[in-house]
Amino acid sequence: MTALSPHLKQASPVVVDHARGSCLYDRDGRRFLDFTAGIGVVSTGHCHPRVVAAAQEQVGSLIHGQYTTVMHRPLLELTEKLAEVLPEHLDSLFFANSGSEAVEAALRLVRQATARPNVIVFHGGFHGRTVAASTMTTSGTRFSAGFSPLMSGVHVAPFPTAYRYGWSEEEATAFALRELDYLFATVTSPQETAAFIVEPVLGEGGYIPGNTAFFAGLRERADRHGILLVMDEIQTGFGRTGRYFGHQHFDVSPDIITFAKGIASGFPLSGIAATEEVMARAWPGSQGGTYGANAVSCAAAVATLQVIEDEGLVGHAAARGTQLLDGARSAAAAGSPGAHGIGDVRGLGLMVGSEFTTAEGTPDADRAKAALTVAAEKGLLMLTCGAYMNVVRMIPPLVVTAEEIDEGLGLWAEVLAEI
């Protein structure tokens, strides 16, 4: 008898029978509010009729058209559709399957484009589980432990995590940029640094938004030293933060973005977008893949982008995100100070994290885990993140309604009262 690896642990005991919109249903028909969205993937909700129809139609005509062998209509349509939403200067695309693949493609591109060996990532970032991507990941050692040696040429600079440092955002930002300059002076010369690779909002690192001054500092140093700025938009892209891309909150212009997750409402698809000038510097034969830009995934992505546009889901995510963040903060503040053990509530758009700490201010992973268990019993599914897994994150689909947000917040308040 075969079985799943014992290390594939589920965050809830739910066995799903079917799903619609923001809800999952188990085999007994019990409804669960899904504030995980498949880790931010089902942007248009579960089984949106237009996405389902597009995928069904495509399955009947072409499932796999390997895109370095033949071209297919869904890929051409997706390329045209992305031109409507990407930053105008990012006019060249490469497609793959997963977020890790997109990050590795970006890494290969920046090294080839600059002929420089090193990259700088930022503390708390998550970029994937493959060898290069996990080398660049510092949101937790669980992603990189046990299979060293890892890839060389990756150096880590601070991210302005004000709550962890116990500083204001301004102080944390000034510190992060000073340490970046110190890294240039002591570890990797700017002339040997190909790129900065950074998330607009730390995802697995604890749902910590960056800020305008920090990203302006990265952009200025990138321009001064001929370094490329790569924004990892895999979790923040396609409306999740209340803008099409997370970096658009911070008035910064990247040279490359990576994307995946929400682009195809659950079908595997990822990619990078770069300027044509940068993409042209990739070496011949360096980009490809058997399943990249799968025809069914591309058809689902075209439908997803059209639904996001037609239903106004970017603006909707901004409004519902404000509702969710305000409500989570109110729930944490209810009762006596510190009663619920939540030290900080933060986020951007439909990415909201509540960080559990002890009375001494240390991470409280046990209480965060207990919160997930009690929430699932009540019909609300969420996830944890952060280096210590002490941050409970809410990531509902972009289609979540105001009533569903209120329902979820009501259940969350009950959870906090019990734990």
N, C-alpha and C positions, 0 to 999 in steps of 0.2 A: 504494500500500500504506500502511495506517495502522499506527501503533505507539504504545506508551505513551510519555509524556513521558520524555525522557532524565534528568530530575531525580527520577523515581520509582525510587530505588535500594533494592534488597532487601538485608536484613541477612544473608541466606544465599543460596546457589545452589539451594536446594531448590525443585523444582516438585512440588507436592502432588497426589497422586492421591486419597487418602482419609485420614480421621483418625478416631480413636476415643480417648476418654478423654484421657490425657495425652500421646498419641503421634500423630505425623504419619507418613505413608508416602508415599514418592515413587513415580514411575511404574515403577520397577524393584522395588518392594516393600520397599525399605530403610526401616527404622524409625528415627525420630528422637524423642528425648524433647523435648517442647515446653515449655520453661521461659520462653515468651513469652506463651502463652495469648491470642494475638491482641492484645497489649498489655493484658492483664488483662481480656479480654472474656469468654472462654469459661469462665465460673465453674464450671459443672457438667461441664466437659470437652467435648471435641469430640463432637458428635452423641449426646448423652445420649438413650437410647431414649424417655424420657418427654417430653423437649422436642421431639424429632423427631415423635413421635406427635401431640402437641398442635398443632404447626404444620401437619402434613399434614391433620389433621382440619379445621382452620380454613380452609385453602386451598380445601377442597371446599365450604365453605358461604358464606364472605364473605372476600374479600381486602382490599378497601378500602371502609371506611365512614367518610367524612370526618366527624370528630367534632364539628364545629360545625354540621353539617347533620343528621346522624342520630346516635343512640347505638347502641352494639353491646355484646353480652354480654361479650366478653373485657375491654373497658375497665371495665365495671362490676365484674367479678370482680377485676381487677387493683387497682382502687381499694380494694376491700374487703380484699384480701390485704395491701396495703401498710400499711393501718391496724394490722395485727398486728405489724409490724416497725419502723415509723417511731417516733421519739420522740413520745410521746402528744400533745404540744402542737402538733406540725406536722400539722395536720389538713386542709390544703387543697392540692390538687395541680394542676399544669399540666404537660402532656406535649408533648414535641417529638421530634426524631429523633437529634440528635448532642449531644455534650458542649458544643461551642461554642454551639449554640443554647440549651442550658439556661443557660449562663453569661450569654449576652446577655439572656435572659428575666429572669434574676435582676437584672441590671444595670438593665434598664428598670423592673422592679418597685421596686427600692430608691429610685431617683430619683423615681418617681411617688409612692411611699408617704411619702417624707420631704420632698418639694419642695426637695431639696438637690442640687447639681450634681456633687459630687466623690466619688470612692471611693478607698480606700487598699488597695493590694495589697502583697505581701511578696516580698522579693528571692528569686529562685529559683522562684517559682510558675509553673505552667503552667495556662492556662485556655482554650486553643483557638487556632484559626488564622484565624477571621474577624476583621474589622477591630477591633471593640471587644474581642473576646476576646484577640487578639494584642497589643493595646495594654496589656492587663492582664497579659501574659505576660512574665516576666523570666528565664526559665530558659535563654534563649539568644537572641542576636540573629537567628539564622536564621529565627525565627518571625515577626519583625516588620520585617526589613530590606527595603528596596527598594520600598515602596509608601507612603511618607510623603506627606502628613502623616497621622499617626495621630489617634485620638480624643483630645480634650482632657478634662481633669477627672480624670485618673488619676495618683495619686501613690504612690511606692514607699517602703516602710519595711523595715528589716532583719528577716530571719528568724533565729532563734537557731541558726545553723550553726556549732556549736562547733568542729568539725574545721577548717573553713576559717579561722576566726579564730585558731586555736591556743589557745583558752581552754577552761575548764570549761563545762559546760552552764549552770551558775548564772551565770557571768560573761557568757556570750553572751546569756542571757535578760535579765539586767539591762541590758545594752547595748541590746538590741533595743527594750525598753520605754522606755528613756530617749530613744532616737532617735525613737520614735513621738511622744512628748510634744514633742520638738524640732520635728518635722514640723508638729504642731499650732500651734506658736508662730511658725513661719517660712514655711510653705507653704500649708497648708489649715486654716482655722479649723474647730474642731469643729462650729460652727453651720452650716458649709457642707459638711460631710462626711456623706454618706448611709450609707456602709457600709464595713466591713472585709470583704474577700474573701480567703479563705486556705484552703490545703490542710492537712488534719491531718498528712499526710506529704507532703513535696515529692516529686512524681513525676518528671517530666522534669528537675527541678532536682537530682536525685541521690539519691533515696530517703533523705531526711533526715526523721525523725520530729520533730514539735514536742514540747512538754512541757506538763505541767499548769500550771506557774507562768506560762508564756507565754500560754496561752489564758485563764487566769484574769485576767491583766492586760488582755487584749483585751475580755473580757466586762465587767470593771469599768468600763473607759473607755467602752464602748458604752452601758452603762446610765447612766453619769453624763452623757453628752452626747446621748443620744437617737439614737445610731448603731445601725444594724442589723448583726448579725454573720452573715455568709454563710460556711458551710463548704462548700468544693468537695470533694464526696465522689465525684467521677466515677471516679477510679482506686481509691479506698480503700473504696468502698461494697460492701454485700451480702456481707460475710464475709471480704473479702480480708485484713484485718488481724487476724483472729481475734476481732473483734467485728462486729456487723452493720454499724456505721458507725465510721469511724476516730476521730471526735471522742469516741466513748464511752470511749476509753482515758483521756481527759484531764479527765473530770468537768466538761465545759463544755456549755452549752445554747445552740445556735444559734437564730437567728430564721428562717433559711432554709437549706436544703441543696440543692445541685445533685447530680444523679445521672445515670448512663448506664452504659456499659461492661457490668459484670457482671450487670445486671438481667435480660437476656433471652438470655444464652448465645450471642450472636453476631448476633441480629437487631437492627436499628437502633431504639433507643428511648432517650429521655432525658426529664428533667423536673426540676421544682423542687417542693419541699415547703416550705410556709410556714404560719404561723398563719393562721387564717381572717381575723383582724383585719387582718393585714398584707396578705394577698392581696386583700381587699376594697378596698384603696386603689389597686389597679391601675385605670388609666383604661379606660373602655368601648372595646372594639375593639383593645386593646393585646396581647391574647393570642389566638393562632390559628396556623394553618399547614395546608397541604394534606395532608401525610402524617403529621402528629403523631398518636401513639396508633394507629398502623396495627393493624388487627385481628389479623393474623398475629403481629406483634411482641408485642402484648399477650397473646395466647394462649401464646406461648413464655415470656413473663415470668411468667405465672401458674404455668406448669409449673416454671420455674426456681426460683421462690420455694418451691414445694412440695417440690421435690427438696432444696433447701438445708435445709429444715426436717426432712423425713423422714429424710435421711441424716446429719443432725447435722454439716453441713459447716462451720458457724461454729467449733464446738469443734475439729473436725478440722483446720481451717486454723490454729488457734492451736497445736495440738500439732505439726503438720508444719512450721509456721513456726519454732518453737523448734528443731526438729531441723535445719532448713535453715540458720538463722543460726549455730547452734553449729558445724555442719559447715563452713560457709564460713569462719568464724573460725579453726577448726583448720587448714584447708587453707592459709590465708594465713600462719599462724604456723609451719607446718612448715619444717624446715630452718634455715639460718642466718638471723638477724634481717634483714628487708628483702630476702631473696633473691628473693621473687616480685614485688616492686615494688608491693605493696598497702599503702597507708597507713592505710586504715580500712575496716572491714566493719560495716554497720549495717542496720537495717530494723525492720519490724513485721509480724508474721504472715507471709504468703506474699508479702512484698515485701522482698527482700534485695539490697543493693548492695555491691559491692567496688570501692573507689576506687583506681585505679592512679596512683602518683606516682613521680617520679624520685628518685635518691639525694639530690638537693637539695630535695626536697619539692614540686616543681612538677608540674602535671598531666601525665600520660603517656598521651595519647590513642592513640599508636601501639601501645603494648603492649596496651591494652584492645581495639583493633581486631584485633590479632593473636590475642588470646585468643578472640574470637568466631569467627575463621576456623578456628583449630585445633579448637575445640569442635564446630563444625558438621561438620568432617571426621570427628570421632569419634562423631557422632550426638547431640549436645546443642545445642539452639538457645536462644540468649539474645539480649539486646539491650543497647545502651549508652544512657547518659543523662548528665546533668550539663552544665554550661555548656561544658565542654571535651570532652565526650563521652568522658570517661576513667573512667566508672563502669560496670561490667558489672552488669546487673540480672537477677535471677532472679524470674520471676513464674509459677510453675506453676499449673495449674487447681486449684480447691479440692478436687477429687477425687483429687489426686495421692496415691499410697500411700507408706507408709514405705519400702518396697522401692525405689520409683522415686526417692525423695529420695536414698537411699543410692547408687543407681546414678548419679544425676546428680552427686552429690558426688565419687564415685570418678572419673568422667570429668573433673570440674573439677580434681581433684588432678593428673591426668595432664596436663591443659592447662598448669597452672602449672609443672609440672616441665619441660615442653618449651619454654615461651616465656622 
